[in-house]
Amino acid sequence: MILNVALVVFWAVNAMDIQDDGVIIHDENEEPHHMRKCLTEDMDSEEETEIINHDGGQRARRENPLGDFVYLEIEVVFHVIHNGNSHKAKESDIEKQIDVMNEAMSGRKDKNGRYAVDVNFTFILREINYHDEPNIIQNCRDEAYKKFIDMTISDVTLNVFTCPDDNYLGWTRLPWRSGEGDRVNYITIHPGTLPGGSFKPFNKGMTLVHESGHWFGLYHTFHFGCGLNGDFVEDTPMEAAQNYICNYNRDTCSGDEANDPVWNFMGYTDDDCVVAFTAGQRNRMHDNVVRNRPKLLLASRRWLPTTTSTQSTTTKTTTTTI
């Protein structure tokens, strides 16, 4: 089943040279020291057919159901799982993460304006809940963690958990697989991926941007390789397989006119390399909000860029032990 979309970090140094500053040098065919990798389960033919049917069976351009100039303000609730002061993400780092999300979604991370569009999502930090849970923190994916989540999530906000799983940068599920009312309607990220965290070169906040893309219905850019459908977005260039190297000249699909989208948030390159979502990805995310996250849509304030948001930015912080 295609249920879990996860990013995993490996610590494997094979045939690599290390510079004086600690940067690992490798060929494009070698895996970096810390690499972004997804643990999505393999699909059988029935599951692949289900995806194709869900997505209209073609790599077609989607019209934006919300209109290109309608903005959504989406409230975010962070749940920090920690053990005393261990892995206790700071409020200031979480606030920086929200800033990173807004920069990425607005297209401002693409300094040259070459690829990015404004996704028209603005994220407001509503609440931070601190949960001192020494037992749960030992395994961020076991049954106790899932039961704990049942008590804390809401369908009208984006719920983000920080939990220090030893193997994963983050994970979530696609919206038609686990939407509103589902116990797994959330995102989990490792606190080391927050801005300034310990997971270099994935410590500038792009893991949450990537996982949010999945949460809003985006596949990896290499999802079906060079095939007809690709990632079901017409304006993302196709690529044959996952890639970890920031090489803007990489081109693995000869039938596609453009080079591989190593710059896209839904690929596997590091946080400095990725800069953009495309217009097609924006339309797909909006389409999934309308179809699969109606409670979130109703709860989110909608406004035009010519008006001024009056949404309160006061953040509530709580400390609990369940």
C-alpha positions in Angstrom: 0.0 0.0 0.0 1.1 3.5 -0.7 0.5 4.9 2.8 3.6 6.3 4.2 5.8 9.0 2.6 9.0 9.3 4.6 12.4 10.8 4.3 15.2 8.8 5.7 18.8 9.7 6.7 21.6 7.3 6.2 25.1 7.5 7.7 27.1 5.5 5.2 30.5 6.8 3.9 31.6 4.7 1.0 34.5 5.7 -1.3 34.2 9.3 -0.3 36.8 12.1 0.3 36.3 14.5 3.2 37.5 18.1 2.8 39.1 20.0 5.7 35.8 21.7 6.4 34.0 18.4 6.7 32.2 18.6 3.4 32.0 15.2 1.7 32.9 15.1 -1.9 31.4 12.3 -4.1 30.5 11.5 -7.7 27.0 11.8 -8.9 26.6 8.0 -8.7 27.7 7.9 -5.1 25.4 8.5 -2.2 26.2 11.4 0.1 27.0 11.1 3.8 23.5 12.3 4.8 21.0 11.8 2.1 17.4 12.4 1.7 15.6 9.2 0.8 11.9 8.1 0.9 10.6 4.9 2.3 7.4 4.8 0.2 6.4 1.1 -0.2 6.6 -0.5 -3.7 3.4 -0.5 -5.7 1.7 -3.4 -7.3 -0.2 -3.0 -10.6 -3.6 -2.5 -8.8 -2.2 0.3 -6.6 -0.6 2.0 -9.6 -3.9 1.8 -11.5 -5.7 3.3 -8.5 -3.3 6.3 -8.5 -3.7 6.8 -12.3 -7.5 6.7 -11.9 -7.4 9.2 -9.0 -5.2 11.6 -11.1 -7.2 11.5 -14.2 -4.9 9.1 -16.0 -2.7 11.8 -17.6 0.0 14.4 -17.1 -2.5 17.2 -17.7 -2.6 20.8 -16.7 -5.0 21.4 -13.8 -6.9 24.6 -13.5 -6.6 26.2 -10.1 -10.0 25.6 -8.3 -9.4 28.5 -5.9 -8.2 31.0 -8.5 -4.6 32.0 -9.0 -5.0 35.1 -6.8 -6.8 33.7 -3.7 -4.6 33.2 -0.7 -5.3 30.8 2.2 -4.1 31.4 5.7 -3.5 28.0 7.3 -3.0 27.7 11.0 -0.2 25.4 12.2 0.0 23.6 15.6 3.4 22.2 16.6 3.6 19.3 19.0 7.1 18.9 20.4 7.8 15.4 21.8 10.9 15.5 24.1 12.6 14.0 27.1 13.4 16.8 29.6 15.6 19.2 27.7 16.6 16.5 25.2 15.2 17.2 21.7 13.1 20.0 23.1 12.8 22.3 20.0 12.9 26.0 20.9 10.0 28.2 20.3 12.3 30.6 18.3 13.4 27.7 16.0 9.8 26.8 15.3 9.0 30.4 14.5 11.9 30.4 12.1 10.5 27.2 10.5 7.2 29.0 9.9 9.2 31.8 8.2 10.9 29.3 6.0 7.6 27.8 5.1 6.2 31.1 4.1 9.3 32.0 2.1 9.2 28.7 0.2 5.5 28.8 -0.5 5.7 32.5 -1.7 8.4 31.7 -4.2 10.9 34.0 -2.5 13.5 31.3 -2.0 14.1 31.3 -5.7 16.2 34.5 -5.7 16.5 34.6 -9.5 12.8 34.0 -10.1 13.6 31.3 -12.6 11.3 28.5 -11.4 9.1 29.4 -8.5 5.6 30.7 -8.3 3.6 31.9 -5.3 1.7 28.9 -4.0 -0.7 31.3 -2.2 -0.5 29.6 1.2 0.4 31.6 4.2 1.1 29.7 7.5 0.3 31.1 10.9 1.8 29.6 14.0 -1.2 29.1 16.3 0.1 27.0 19.1 3.1 25.0 20.4 2.5 22.1 22.7 5.4 20.6 24.6 5.0 17.0 25.6 7.6 15.5 28.0 7.2 11.8 26.9 10.4 9.8 27.6 8.6 6.5 26.6 7.1 7.7 23.3 10.3 9.5 22.2 12.1 6.1 22.1 10.1 5.1 19.1 8.3 7.8 17.1 6.4 5.3 15.0 5.1 2.7 17.5 1.5 2.2 18.7 1.9 4.4 21.8 2.9 7.3 19.5 -0.2 6.8 17.3 -2.5 6.7 20.3 -0.9 9.8 21.7 -1.5 11.6 18.4 -5.2 10.6 18.5 -5.6 12.9 21.5 -3.9 15.9 20.0 -4.7 16.5 16.3 -7.3 18.6 14.6 -8.7 18.7 11.1 -8.8 22.4 10.9 -5.1 23.0 11.3 -1.8 21.6 9.9 -0.5 19.5 12.8 3.3 19.0 12.9 5.0 16.7 15.4 8.7 16.9 16.1 10.1 13.5 17.3 13.7 12.3 17.0 13.4 9.1 15.1 17.0 7.8 14.5 16.3 6.9 10.9 13.9 9.5 9.4 13.9 13.1 8.6 10.1 13.2 8.4 7.0 11.5 7.1 3.4 12.0 6.3 0.6 10.5 4.1 -1.1 11.6 0.9 -4.5 13.3 1.5 -6.7 10.8 -0.3 -5.1 8.0 1.7 -5.5 9.5 5.1 -7.6 12.7 5.1 -9.7 14.5 7.6 -11.0 12.4 10.4 -8.1 10.0 10.0 -5.8 9.4 13.0 -2.7 9.8 10.8 -3.6 13.2 9.3 -0.4 14.9 10.4 3.3 15.5 9.6 6.3 14.3 11.7 9.7 15.8 11.3 13.0 15.3 13.2 13.8 18.4 15.3 17.3 18.3 13.7 15.7 19.4 10.4 14.5 22.7 11.9 16.4 25.8 10.9 19.8 25.7 12.6 19.3 22.0 13.6 21.9 19.2 13.7 21.0 17.5 10.4 23.3 19.2 8.0 22.8 19.7 5.1 19.1 19.2 5.8 18.8 21.7 8.7 17.3 24.8 7.0 13.7 23.8 7.2 13.1 22.2 3.8 12.0 18.9 5.2 8.7 20.4 6.5 8.3 22.1 3.1 8.8 18.8 1.3 6.5 16.9 3.7 3.8 19.6 3.3 3.9 19.1 -0.4 3.0 15.4 0.2 0.4 16.4 2.7 -1.2 18.6 0.0 -1.1 15.8 -2.6 2.3 16.1 -4.4 4.4 13.1 -5.5 8.1 13.1 -5.8 9.2 14.7 -9.1 10.7 11.3 -10.1 7.6 9.3 -9.0 6.9 7.5 -12.3 10.3 8.3 -13.9 10.3 9.1 -17.6 6.9 7.5 -18.2 3.8 9.2 -19.6 2.5 10.5 -16.2 5.6 11.4 -14.3 4.5 13.1 -11.1 1.1 14.0 -12.7 2.1 17.7 -12.9 2.6 19.0 -16.5 5.2 21.7 -15.8 7.7 19.8 -13.7 10.4 18.2 -15.9 10.6 14.5 -15.8 13.5 12.6 -14.2 14.3 9.0 -14.3 15.1 8.4 -10.6 15.9 10.0 -7.3 19.0 12.3 -7.2 21.1 13.7 -4.4 23.4 16.0 -6.2 22.7 19.7 -7.0 23.6 19.5 -10.6 21.3 21.8 -12.6 22.6 20.3 -15.9 21.4 16.7 -15.0 19.1 15.3 -17.7 17.9 11.7 -17.4 14.8 11.8 -19.5 15.7 12.3 -23.2 12.2 12.8 -24.3 11.7 15.8 -22.1 13.1 19.1 -23.3 14.1 20.4 -19.8 16.8 19.3 -17.4 15.9 17.4 -14.3 14.1 19.5 -11.6 16.9 19.2 -9.0 15.7 22.6 -7.8 12.2 21.4 -6.8 11.1 21.0 -3.2 9.7 17.5 -4.1 13.1 16.0 -5.0 15.9 14.6 -2.9 18.6 17.3 -3.1 19.7 19.2 0.0 18.1 22.2 1.6 20.4 24.8 -0.2 19.6 23.3 -3.6 15.8 23.2 -3.6 14.0 26.6 -4.2 10.7 26.1 -5.9 7.2 24.7 -6.4 5.7 25.2 -9.9 2.4 26.6 -11.0 1.2 23.0 -11.8 2.2 21.9 -8.3 0.3 24.9 -6.8 -2.8 24.0 -8.7 -2.5 20.3 -7.6 -2.2 21.3 -4.0 -5.2 23.6 -4.2 -7.2 20.9 -5.9 -6.4 18.5 -3.0 -7.4 21.1 -0.4 -10.8 21.5 -2.1 -11.3 17.7 -2.6 -9.7 16.2 0.4 -9.3 18.9 3.1 -12.7 20.7 3.1 -12.6 21.4 6.9 -9.2 23.0 6.5 -10.5 25.1 3.6 -13.5 26.3 5.6 -11.3 27.1 8.6 -8.7 29.0 6.6 -9.1 32.7 6.0 -9.2 33.5 2.3 -8.1 36.9 1.1 -6.9 38.7 -2.0 -3.3 40.1 -2.1 -4.8 43.6 -2.4 -6.3 43.3 1.1 -4.5 43.0 4.5 -4.8 40.0 6.7 -6.0 40.7 10.2 -5.3 37.2 11.5 -3.8 37.2 15.0 -0.2 35.9 15.2 -0.2 35.3 18.9 1.2 31.9 19.7 0.0 29.8 22.6 2.6 27.6 24.3 1.6 24.8 26.5 3.5 22.1 28.4 1.8 18.8 29.0 2.5 15.2 30.1 0.0 12.6 29.0 
